[in-house]
Amino acid sequence: MMHEFALRVYYEDTDLAGIVYYANYLRFIERARTEWVRVQGIDQTRLKKEEGLVFAVRHLEADYLAPARFDDDLTVRTRVKQMTGARIVLNQDVMRGTDLLFSSQVTLVALTVDGQPTRLPANIRRIVH
């Protein structure tokens, strides 16, 4: 299942040339992942409070393919590439219409609140798709 998250590029997202500053793509895909998790029915606040579990980015590969500019309407597409007992690998692309601007592969892991790696709970593995 692919999740889509829409956003607009604001002036604060750009450099002096009006082009999205490269690090802001990471913010865009982070927001999209947060909404993807929410759509999956996972309450991250409850997960942290009741189960002592948080998600963290373990690895990221990113390709900057074309610039986004001030006032562009963008869509972040998130989909699961692979899931194991300990990690979730996502493909996340930033699109302007049909144009692919940014492509990434993000590996998420579960950590205890004190930062120790842990396996993904079975209920999380069941609902993430």
matplotlib code that plots the C-alpha trace (Angstrom):
import matplotlib.pyplot as plt

x = [0.0, 1.3, 0.6, 0.6, 1.3, 0.8, 2.7, 3.5, 7.0, 7.2, 9.7, 11.4, 12.1, 14.2, 17.6, 18.3, 17.6, 14.2, 15.2, 14.4, 17.4, 18.6, 18.1, 14.5, 13.7, 14.5, 12.0, 9.4, 9.8, 9.9, 6.5, 5.2, 6.4, 4.7, 1.4, 2.0, 2.4, -0.7, -2.7, -1.5, -3.3, -0.1, -0.2, 3.5, 2.8, 1.0, 3.7, 6.4, 4.4, 2.9, 5.5, 8.6, 9.2, 10.2, 11.2, 14.5, 16.1, 19.0, 20.1, 19.1, 20.0, 18.9, 19.0, 18.3, 17.1, 15.5, 14.9, 11.6, 10.9, 9.1, 5.3, 5.4, 2.8, 4.6, 3.5, 5.6, 4.9, 5.7, 5.6, 7.1, 9.9, 10.8, 10.0, 11.8, 11.5, 13.9, 13.5, 11.2, 12.7, 10.6, 10.9, 10.0, 9.7, 9.0, 7.0, 5.8, 2.9, 4.4, 8.0, 10.2, 12.4, 13.8, 14.0, 15.1, 15.3, 14.9, 15.6, 13.7, 14.4, 12.7, 14.5, 13.6, 13.3, 16.8, 18.1, 18.6, 17.7, 14.7, 12.6, 9.5, 6.4, 4.3, 1.3, 3.3, 4.5, 0.9, -0.5, 2.3, 1.8]
y = [0.0, 3.4, 6.4, 9.9, 13.1, 16.5, 19.6, 23.0, 24.5, 27.7, 30.5, 29.2, 25.8, 27.5, 29.0, 32.5, 31.1, 29.9, 26.3, 23.8, 23.5, 19.9, 19.0, 20.0, 16.9, 14.9, 17.0, 16.4, 12.6, 12.6, 14.3, 11.9, 8.9, 10.3, 10.5, 7.0, 5.5, 7.3, 6.0, 2.5, 3.0, 3.2, 5.8, 6.7, 8.6, 5.6, 3.2, 5.2, 5.7, 2.2, -0.1, 2.0, 1.8, 4.4, 4.3, 5.6, 6.0, 3.6, 4.2, 6.5, 6.6, 9.7, 10.9, 14.5, 14.4, 17.8, 20.9, 21.9, 25.6, 28.1, 27.5, 24.1, 21.6, 18.3, 14.8, 12.4, 8.8, 6.2, 2.5, -0.5, -2.2, -4.8, -5.7, -8.1, -8.8, -5.9, -3.3, -1.7, -0.5, 2.2, 3.8, 7.5, 9.7, 13.4, 14.2, 17.4, 16.2, 13.3, 14.5, 12.6, 15.2, 13.2, 9.4, 7.8, 4.4, 4.7, 1.9, 2.2, 0.2, 0.0, 1.2, 1.1, 4.6, 4.2, 3.7, 0.0, -1.9, -4.2, -6.3, -4.9, -6.1, -8.7, -6.4, -3.7, -6.2, -7.4, -3.9, -2.4, -3.1]
z = [0.0, -0.9, 1.3, -0.1, 1.9, 0.2, 1.1, -0.2, -0.4, 1.7, 1.5, 4.7, 2.9, 0.2, -0.3, -1.8, -5.3, -4.3, -4.5, -1.7, 0.6, 0.4, 4.1, 4.0, 1.9, 5.0, 6.9, 4.2, 4.3, 8.1, 8.2, 5.6, 7.7, 10.8, 8.9, 7.3, 10.8, 12.0, 9.0, 10.0, 13.3, 15.3, 18.1, 18.6, 21.9, 23.4, 22.0, 23.8, 27.0, 27.4, 25.6, 25.9, 22.2, 19.6, 15.9, 14.7, 11.3, 11.1, 7.5, 4.7, 1.0, -0.9, -4.6, -5.4, -9.0, -9.7, -7.7, -6.0, -5.8, -3.7, -3.8, -5.5, -4.5, -3.7, -2.8, -0.7, -1.6, 1.1, 0.6, 2.4, 0.5, 3.1, 6.7, 9.0, 12.7, 13.5, 10.7, 8.2, 4.9, 3.2, -0.3, -0.1, -3.2, -3.5, -6.5, -8.2, -10.3, -12.3, -11.9, -9.5, -7.6, -4.7, -4.1, -0.8, 0.9, 4.7, 7.2, 10.5, 13.6, 17.0, 20.1, 23.7, 25.3, 26.7, 23.1, 23.0, 19.8, 20.1, 17.8, 16.2, 18.2, 16.4, 16.4, 14.6, 12.0, 11.5, 10.8, 8.7, 5.1]

ax = plt.figure().add_subplot(projection="3d")
ax.plot(x, y, z, "-o")
ax.set_aspect("equal")
plt.show()
